[in-house]
Amino acid sequence: ENLLVDRLSRLRDLTDVVAKKRVEEYAVEAIWIAIQDLLRPSNPLETRSVVLAFLKALIRGQYSELGTLRHHFFRVVAMHNIEEDFGQRLAILSELTGQGRNVQCFEEDVGPLLLNWMPVMANHERLTDFLKLTISIIHFNASYLEDSVISG
């Protein structure tokens, strides 16, 4: 229990740091390996929330250095199917795509994910954010999206 509290405290402390300062080469991957276990569904909402907030800050601050980790983080967002974490997953996807402008590394997967999320979003408090992101992704990346995705 104390170890978890300590890890979460350190993550909270590092959240602003990784959002504003560049980290060393390979540090993003090392950090992710060290914290990914905290995102398990069996962990409490507060724990997952801290990790997701950290992941969003990490992506924002290290965006230009992510390379192929962008696809990995996309898969994390896509596969993390916990309803109460949905708002944070949407925020991370927005950061990961540069607010919808860049789907490189997961261009074939983003359309199906958005279609999959549509029924969930229909009555969600973040519907407006979802629609803005979807429109932006279509606007900037239509050439990557299948016609079936664009037509919904």
PASEBA-1860 file (N, C-alpha, C; in nm, 3 decimals):
! residues 152
1> ENLLVDRL> 0.083/-0.121/0.000/0.000/0.000/0.000/0.086/0.125/0.000 ~ 0.188/0.130/0.087/0.278/0.246/0.092/0.356/0.263/-0.037 ~ 0.392/0.151/-0.099/0.464/0.156/-0.226/0.376/0.221/-0.333 ~ 0.249/0.183/-0.337/0.157/0.242/-0.434/0.141/0.391/-0.410 ~ 0.123/0.431/-0.288/0.110/0.574/-0.254/0.234/0.650/-0.297 ~ 0.349/0.591/-0.273/0.476/0.654/-0.311/0.488/0.667/-0.463 ~ 0.453/0.562/-0.534/0.461/0.566/-0.681/0.367/0.672/-0.738 ~ 0.246/0.678/-0.686/0.150/0.777/-0.734/0.196/0.919/-0.702
9> SRLRDLTD> 0.254/0.938/-0.585/0.306/1.069/-0.547/0.417/1.112/-0.642 ~ 0.505/1.021/-0.675/0.614/1.051/-0.768/0.560/1.081/-0.908 ~ 0.460/1.006/-0.950/0.398/1.033/-1.081/0.337/1.172/-1.085 ~ 0.266/1.208/-0.980/0.206/1.342/-0.973/0.315/1.449/-0.982 ~ 0.425/1.428/-0.910/0.535/1.523/-0.911/0.600/1.534/-1.049 ~ 0.608/1.423/-1.120/0.674/1.421/-1.252/0.583/1.466/-1.365 ~ 0.455/1.475/-1.342/0.361/1.507/-1.449/0.395/1.641/-1.514 ~ 0.414/1.745/-1.437/0.449/1.875/-1.494/0.588/1.873/-1.559
17> VVAKKRVE> 0.678/1.798/-1.501/0.815/1.792/-1.554/0.814/1.733/-1.695 ~ 0.749/1.619/-1.715/0.751/1.555/-1.847/0.670/1.634/-1.949 ~ 0.577/1.716/-1.903/0.498/1.798/-1.995/0.577/1.919/-2.045 ~ 0.675/1.963/-1.967/0.744/2.088/-2.000/0.891/2.072/-2.039 ~ 0.953/1.962/-2.001/1.096/1.943/-2.028/1.119/1.814/-2.105 ~ 1.215/1.819/-2.194/1.254/1.699/-2.268/1.324/1.601/-2.175 ~ 1.294/1.474/-2.195/1.361/1.371/-2.117/1.467/1.305/-2.204 ~ 1.554/1.230/-2.143/1.662/1.164/-2.215/1.608/1.061/-2.313
25> EYAVEAIW> 1.691/1.028/-2.410/1.656/0.927/-2.508/1.623/0.796/-2.436 ~ 1.520/0.731/-2.477/1.470/0.605/-2.422/1.403/0.619/-2.285 ~ 1.399/0.739/-2.231/1.337/0.757/-2.099/1.186/0.737/-2.106 ~ 1.123/0.779/-2.214/0.977/0.763/-2.226/0.941/0.615/-2.217 ~ 1.013/0.534/-2.290/0.988/0.390/-2.287/1.014/0.331/-2.149 ~ 1.123/0.372/-2.087/1.156/0.321/-1.954/1.051/0.362/-1.851 ~ 1.006/0.486/-1.860/0.901/0.532/-1.768/0.775/0.451/-1.788 ~ 0.736/0.432/-1.913/0.613/0.357/-1.940/0.622/0.214/-1.886
33> IAIQDLLR> 0.735/0.150/-1.907/0.753/0.013/-1.855/0.738/0.010/-1.704 ~ 0.786/0.115/-1.638/0.781/0.120/-1.492/0.642/0.147/-1.436 ~ 0.553/0.206/-1.516/0.422/0.244/-1.462/0.303/0.171/-1.524 ~ 0.323/0.097/-1.630/0.210/0.038/-1.702/0.125/-0.055/-1.616 ~ 0.184/-0.116/-1.516/0.108/-0.205/-1.429/0.002/-0.129/-1.349 ~ 0.020/0.000/-1.331/-0.076/0.080/-1.255/-0.206/0.106/-1.332 ~ -0.205/0.074/-1.460/-0.323/0.097/-1.543/-0.413/-0.026/-1.551 ~ -0.380/-0.129/-1.483/-0.463/-0.251/-1.484/-0.605/-0.221/-1.435
41> PSNPLETR> -0.704/-0.288/-1.492/-0.843/-0.266/-1.449/-0.866/-0.295/-1.302 ~ -0.784/-0.380/-1.242/-0.803/-0.413/-1.101/-0.760/-0.300/-1.007 ~ -0.689/-0.202/-1.060/-0.648/-0.088/-0.978/-0.764/0.010/-0.962 ~ -0.766/0.084/-0.851/-0.874/0.180/-0.829/-0.874/0.293/-0.931 ~ -0.988/0.357/-0.947/-1.005/0.468/-1.039/-0.898/0.576/-1.015 ~ -0.874/0.611/-0.890/-0.776/0.717/-0.861/-0.638/0.682/-0.915 ~ -0.598/0.557/-0.899/-0.467/0.514/-0.949/-0.461/0.526/-1.100 ~ -0.562/0.473/-1.167/-0.565/0.480/-1.313/-0.571/0.625/-1.361
49> SVVLAFLK> -0.643/0.707/-1.289/-0.657/0.848/-1.326/-0.522/0.920/-1.321 ~ -0.444/0.894/-1.218/-0.311/0.955/-1.207/-0.223/0.909/-1.322 ~ -0.228/0.781/-1.354/-0.146/0.727/-1.463/-0.189/0.786/-1.597 ~ -0.319/0.794/-1.621/-0.367/0.849/-1.747/-0.333/0.997/-1.760 ~ -0.342/1.073/-1.651/-0.303/1.214/-1.654/-0.153/1.226/-1.684 ~ -0.074/1.139/-1.624/0.069/1.139/-1.650/0.097/1.104/-1.796 ~ 0.029/1.004/-1.848/0.048/0.963/-1.988/0.015/1.077/-2.083 ~ -0.093/1.148/-2.056/-0.130/1.263/-2.138/-0.019/1.369/-2.134
57> ALIRGQYS> 0.033/1.400/-2.017/0.140/1.498/-2.003/0.268/1.450/-2.072 ~ 0.297/1.322/-2.060/0.414/1.264/-2.123/0.406/1.278/-2.275 ~ 0.290/1.248/-2.330/0.271/1.259/-2.475/0.282/1.405/-2.518 ~ 0.221/1.495/-2.443/0.226/1.638/-2.477/0.370/1.688/-2.477 ~ 0.443/1.657/-2.372/0.578/1.711/-2.358/0.682/1.644/-2.446 ~ 0.661/1.520/-2.480/0.760/1.445/-2.557/0.711/1.411/-2.697 ~ 0.610/1.481/-2.742/0.540/1.448/-2.867/0.634/1.426/-2.985 ~ 0.725/1.518/-3.006/0.813/1.509/-3.123/0.915/1.396/-3.112
65> ELGTLRHH> 0.932/1.341/-2.996/1.031/1.235/-2.974/0.969/1.095/-2.962 ~ 0.838/1.084/-2.973/0.772/0.955/-2.947/0.800/0.851/-3.054 ~ 0.807/0.890/-3.178/0.831/0.793/-3.286/0.729/0.681/-3.284 ~ 0.778/0.558/-3.290/0.688/0.443/-3.296/0.614/0.417/-3.165 ~ 0.655/0.482/-3.058/0.578/0.470/-2.933/0.438/0.529/-2.948 ~ 0.420/0.615/-3.048/0.287/0.669/-3.073/0.189/0.555/-3.099 ~ 0.230/0.458/-3.179/0.142/0.345/-3.206/0.116/0.264/-3.080 ~ 0.219/0.246/-3.000/0.201/0.171/-2.876/0.101/0.241/-2.785
73> FFRVVAMH> 0.117/0.372/-2.768/0.025/0.447/-2.681/-0.115/0.450/-2.740 ~ -0.125/0.452/-2.872/-0.257/0.442/-2.934/-0.323/0.310/-2.895 ~ -0.248/0.201/-2.901/-0.302/0.069/-2.864/-0.344/0.068/-2.716 ~ -0.267/0.133/-2.632/-0.303/0.141/-2.490/-0.439/0.208/-2.476 ~ -0.456/0.321/-2.543/-0.583/0.395/-2.538/-0.697/0.310/-2.595 ~ -0.671/0.245/-2.706/-0.775/0.166/-2.773/-0.815/0.043/-2.692 ~ -0.721/-0.019/-2.625/-0.748/-0.145/-2.555/-0.791/-0.126/-2.409 ~ -0.775/-0.008/-2.357/-0.811/0.019/-2.217/-0.960/0.049/-2.210
81> NIEEDFGQ> -1.040/-0.054/-2.202/-1.185/-0.043/-2.213/-1.256/-0.032/-2.078 ~ -1.221/0.069/-2.003/-1.287/0.091/-1.875/-1.371/0.217/-1.889 ~ -1.501/0.200/-1.877/-1.596/0.308/-1.901/-1.562/0.436/-1.824 ~ -1.530/0.424/-1.696/-1.507/0.544/-1.614/-1.379/0.617/-1.652 ~ -1.293/0.557/-1.734/-1.169/0.620/-1.779/-1.184/0.682/-1.918 ~ -1.304/0.678/-1.972/-1.322/0.716/-2.112/-1.283/0.860/-2.140 ~ -1.319/0.953/-2.055/-1.285/1.093/-2.077/-1.135/1.115/-2.089 ~ -1.060/1.049/-2.004/-0.915/1.062/-2.009/-0.857/0.994/-2.132
89> RLAILSEL> -0.916/0.884/-2.173/-0.870/0.817/-2.295/-0.890/0.909/-2.416 ~ -1.003/0.976/-2.420/-1.031/1.071/-2.528/-0.929/1.184/-2.527 ~ -0.897/1.238/-2.410/-0.799/1.345/-2.398/-0.661/1.299/-2.444 ~ -0.625/1.176/-2.412/-0.496/1.122/-2.455/-0.494/1.105/-2.606 ~ -0.603/1.055/-2.663/-0.609/1.040/-2.809/-0.595/1.177/-2.876 ~ -0.656/1.277/-2.818/-0.644/1.412/-2.873/-0.498/1.458/-2.872 ~ -0.428/1.436/-2.762/-0.286/1.471/-2.754/-0.204/1.388/-2.853 ~ -0.234/1.261/-2.859/-0.158/1.169/-2.945/-0.172/1.205/-3.093
97> TGQGRNVQ> -0.285/1.260/-3.131/-0.308/1.298/-3.271/-0.277/1.445/-3.297 ~ -0.225/1.516/-3.199/-0.203/1.659/-3.217/-0.334/1.730/-3.243 ~ -0.435/1.699/-3.163/-0.571/1.751/-3.175/-0.631/1.717/-3.311 ~ -0.600/1.597/-3.357/-0.659/1.544/-3.480/-0.578/1.566/-3.606 ~ -0.466/1.632/-3.595/-0.388/1.667/-3.714/-0.295/1.556/-3.763 ~ -0.256/1.464/-3.677/-0.154/1.366/-3.715/-0.190/1.227/-3.664 ~ -0.218/1.138/-3.756/-0.249/0.999/-3.719/-0.141/0.903/-3.767 ~ -0.025/0.958/-3.797/0.088/0.876/-3.841/0.118/0.769/-3.736
105> CFEEDVGP> 0.146/0.651/-3.781/0.177/0.532/-3.700/0.051/0.452/-3.664 ~ -0.067/0.512/-3.676/-0.189/0.436/-3.650/-0.302/0.482/-3.743 ~ -0.265/0.525/-3.862/-0.362/0.578/-3.958/-0.470/0.477/-3.997 ~ -0.437/0.351/-4.001/-0.537/0.250/-4.038/-0.627/0.211/-3.922 ~ -0.587/0.243/-3.801/-0.661/0.200/-3.683/-0.750/0.308/-3.622 ~ -0.722/0.433/-3.651/-0.794/0.540/-3.583/-0.940/0.548/-3.626 ~ -0.967/0.528/-3.752/-1.106/0.532/-3.801/-1.194/0.428/-3.734 ~ -1.153/0.302/-3.737/-1.233/0.200/-3.667/-1.250/0.228/-3.518
113> LLLNWMPV> -1.147/0.284/-3.454/-1.160/0.318/-3.312/-1.268/0.423/-3.293 ~ -1.266/0.528/-3.374/-1.368/0.633/-3.362/-1.508/0.576/-3.385 ~ -1.522/0.489/-3.483/-1.653/0.425/-3.507/-1.695/0.341/-3.387 ~ -1.601/0.272/-3.329/-1.629/0.190/-3.211/-1.672/0.276/-3.092 ~ -1.615/0.395/-3.081/-1.647/0.483/-2.970/-1.779/0.558/-2.987 ~ -1.829/0.568/-3.110/-1.950/0.648/-3.134/-2.069/0.610/-3.047 ~ -2.104/0.483/-3.034/-2.219/0.449/-2.949/-2.196/0.487/-2.802 ~ -2.073/0.474/-2.755/-2.040/0.510/-2.618/-2.055/0.661/-2.598
121> MANHERLT> -2.015/0.735/-2.699/-2.013/0.882/-2.689/-2.151/0.945/-2.702 ~ -2.246/0.874/-2.755/-2.378/0.932/-2.782/-2.436/1.004/-2.661 ~ -2.418/0.952/-2.543/-2.473/1.014/-2.422/-2.364/1.054/-2.322 ~ -2.243/1.068/-2.369/-2.130/1.099/-2.280/-2.115/1.249/-2.264 ~ -2.071/1.290/-2.146/-2.051/1.433/-2.118/-1.944/1.496/-2.205 ~ -1.857/1.417/-2.265/-1.749/1.468/-2.351/-1.783/1.455/-2.499 ~ -1.913/1.445/-2.531/-1.956/1.429/-2.670/-1.901/1.540/-2.759 ~ -1.907/1.664/-2.713/-1.859/1.777/-2.793/-1.710/1.762/-2.824
129> DFLKLTIS> -1.631/1.723/-2.724/-1.488/1.702/-2.745/-1.463/1.590/-2.846 ~ -1.540/1.484/-2.833/-1.528/1.372/-2.925/-1.559/1.415/-3.068 ~ -1.667/1.490/-3.085/-1.706/1.534/-3.220/-1.601/1.629/-3.279 ~ -1.548/1.719/-3.200/-1.444/1.810/-3.248/-1.320/1.732/-3.293 ~ -1.280/1.634/-3.213/-1.164/1.553/-3.249/-1.191/1.472/-3.375 ~ -1.307/1.413/-3.383/-1.344/1.333/-3.500/-1.343/1.419/-3.626 ~ -1.402/1.536/-3.619/-1.405/1.627/-3.735/-1.263/1.666/-3.775 ~ -1.180/1.696/-3.678/-1.042/1.733/-3.706/-0.966/1.617/-3.770
137> IIHFNASY> -0.984/1.497/-3.719/-0.916/1.380/-3.777/-0.961/1.360/-3.921 ~ -1.089/1.373/-3.947/-1.139/1.358/-4.084/-1.084/1.470/-4.173 ~ -1.087/1.592/-4.122/-1.040/1.707/-4.200/-0.893/1.693/-4.241 ~ -0.808/1.657/-4.148/-0.665/1.653/-4.175/-0.614/1.518/-4.227 ~ -0.696/1.414/-4.215/-0.648/1.279/-4.248/-0.745/1.199/-4.332 ~ -0.831/1.264/-4.406/-0.934/1.193/-4.482/-0.875/1.090/-4.578 ~ -0.757/1.117/-4.632/-0.698/1.024/-4.727/-0.661/0.890/-4.664 ~ -0.646/0.888/-4.531/-0.612/0.764/-4.462/-0.736/0.684/-4.421
145> LEDSVISG> -0.852/0.747/-4.424/-0.973/0.686/-4.369/-1.055/0.618/-4.480 ~ -1.107/0.501/-4.448/-1.195/0.430/-4.539/-1.326/0.506/-4.554 ~ -1.390/0.491/-4.669/-1.519/0.558/-4.692/-1.621/0.518/-4.587 ~ -1.617/0.392/-4.544/-1.713/0.345/-4.444/-1.693/0.417/-4.311 ~ -1.572/0.457/-4.281/-1.544/0.531/-4.157/-1.598/0.673/-4.170 ~ -1.570/0.737/-4.281/-1.615/0.875/-4.300/-1.765/0.887/-4.301 ~ -1.833/0.790/-4.361/-1.979/0.795/-4.367/-2.043/0.747/-4.236 ~ -1.963/0.685/-4.150/-2.012/0.642/-4.019/-2.092/0.517/-4.029
END
